[in-house]
Amino acid sequence: MNDAMKKNLDRQLSRVQWTAEDSKAVCCRMREETEGAKRKWPTGFALVAVLMMAATVALAVSSQAGMLDFLHHFNAYIPGDAQTYVQKDVAVFDHELVTVQVRESYYDGRTLRLTLDMVPKEANMLLLGSTARFDDAWQEVIGLDDAAGDLADTRQVEDMVSPDTKLYRVAVEGKTAGVWPFAPGQTAFENAVLDPETGVLTVYHQELFSDDQPKRTVEFEVTLSKYPGEVKDGAVYAHTLEVTSAAKKTPTYESEAVVDYPQAGAQINRLLLEVKPQEIYYFIEFTAPEYQLTPHRTSSAVLFEFVDAASPAKRLPYGLVGTYGVRRVGEDQYVQWGTLGRDELHDSYLLRAHDADDFTRYETMSIPVTLVNDE
Amino acid sequence: MADASAGRASEALVVEWMAQYGTDVKRLCLMLLKDLPLAEDAAQETFLKAWRSYAGFRQEAGEKTWLMHIALNVCRDMLRTHWFRRFDRRITPEELPLAYDPAWPDPTLAAAIAALPLHQREAILLRYWQGMEVGEIARTMGCSINTVKSNLQRGKRRLKERLERWYYDE
C-alpha cells in the first residue's frame, strides 16, 4: 500500500508545489517581525494585557483569554483602539451546571462578538469546546497559540480524565432572527480555550446579521452535553441580551463608475464600503456573463481580491470577520462580500479579478471611491 | 543556526527547510484543509512558527517530524476557526462534499483520503505518504502509539471499502 498510495498522491498533487512566492512571503514576515516594522500585533496585544490587568479586581477569571486574543489568533488585522469598543462585564446568568458570564461584547450593527466564561459549579467538572475529543492534544485545549505550547507535552484529553471527572462539551448557538444574506449557513463561529487553573472554559462566539441595526435583542443558547453522549440529551440554557452598536455613525463609500475586466470576463457594477469601528465591510456587485454554473461551482466563477497598492504581491489585510462569500443575486449577477482591516480606507482600491477554477485569467483594475453617506 | 538573542532559527535555516520540506508541508496542509488558498497560508504559517519556536525543538524528533507536527497543529487550528466561519457548524468538515480543485485532476484517491475523519487522515497520510514510523507519527500527532494504530486501522478499513480497485496490503 505504501508505494501505491505515495505514487498516486504525488501524481495527483503534482501541481501543488512550494513556490518562490511562498518562500518570499515567509521571509518577509520573518524580517518584519525581526525588525519590528510590523508593530500592530504587539501593540494590540500589549493593550489587551494592560486592560486585562486593570480588570483583575472585577473579574474572578481575568486570566482567561479576551476577545482580542481570539481575534489575534485568527490572523486578522486588529485596529490599535479595538479594545475601546469592547464592552466589559456585560451580564451574568446563573444555571444549574454552570454560571455563564458574558465578560465582553462587541456589536457594530452587523456583527456581534461575545466572550463567554463558563464557570463550572462542581470541582470535578471538566468543560471542553463543542468539538473536543478524547484524543485531542491537551496543549490545544488549554492554549490559543499552539506554537507557544509545550511541544514535548503529548498528553491528550483522555489523560486528564479520572473516573470521577464529569466531562461536558459546551456549545454556543445563536438564536437571533436575521440571516446574513450573503452567507446562508455561515452566520456564526466559535472557539474555546480552557483555563486549567480555574476550570473556566472561555468561549468566543461571533454572529453576522442580515441588516444593519443600531440596537438588537440577541438570543443565544448554551448547551452542556455529557461526553461521550448525545447533544440532544444535553442541558440547554437560553439567554437574551440587548446590544447597542458601538458605531456612532457608518461612513459609506461607493465606486464612481462601472469597471470592466475584459481579460477576466467580469464587470464590477459597484464597490460599496461601510466603515465600522473594528473593520470595513465591502460589497462587490459584479456580473460574470462568460461563465456557466456547474455542479462544482455553485456560486461564482470569478473572485476578487484587494491588492496592496504599496506592495502588489500582497493582499490588503482582512478585517476581523476574516472571511468572504459570494452570492448569486440574478442571472450572471453576484455580490462578493467580506471585510478589510479598518485602517484600509483609501481613495481608490486595486481589485484583482481571477477565475476561480484555473487561476489563469488575472486582471487588476484601480477603482476610485467617494464618500456617499457620513451618518 | 539559531538566532541566540531570540531563540529563533536563522533565516538561512528556514530557507533550507522550505526548500527541503516546503512542498510536502503544503501538500499535507491541502489534504487536511481541502482548500488550496488556506493550505498555502497554513504552510507558510508552519515555517513561521518553526522559526519562532526553534528554541523548543528537540533534535531527537527530527526536523521533518517536528515540522509536520507544527503543520498538523496549524491545520487543526484552522479547521476550528475557518470552517466555523465558513460553514454551518452543525455539519462537520468531514461531512462536506469535497470542493472541486484544479490541483486534483484525478481526485479518486485524494478524495477518498480527504473524506476520512481528521485524525485518521493525519495518521494515514503520515504513515503511507510520508513514510513515517508509528512512533514518529505519535510524536507528530501528539498522541499515543495505540491511538495512532487505532486511527491507521480504522482509516485503512474505510479506504479499502472505497478503493478496492487499487488497494492492496503491505
Interface residues (C-beta under 8 A of the other chain):
Chain A: M1 N2 A4 M5 K6 N8 L9 R11 Q12 L13 R15 V16 Q17 W18 D22 S23 A25 V26 C27 R29 M30 R31 E33 T34 H73 F74 N75 G129 S130 T131 R133 D135 A137 Q139 E140 D146 A147 A148 D150 L151 A152 T154 Q156 A183 G185 Q186 A188 F189 E190 N191 Q206 H296 R297 V321 G322 T323 G325 D357 D358 F359
Chain B: A6 R8 E11 V14 V15 M18 A19 G22 T23 V25 K26 R27 L30 M31 L36 A39 E40 D41 A43 Q44 E45 F47 L48 K49 W51 R52 S53 G56 F57 R58 W66 H69 I70 N73 V74 R76 D77 R80 T81 H82 F84 R85 R86 F87 D88 R89 T92 A99 Y100 P102 A103 W104 P105 D106 P107 L109 A110 I113 H119 Y128 W129 G131 A138 R139 G142 C143 S144 T147 K156 W166 Y167 Y168 D169 E170
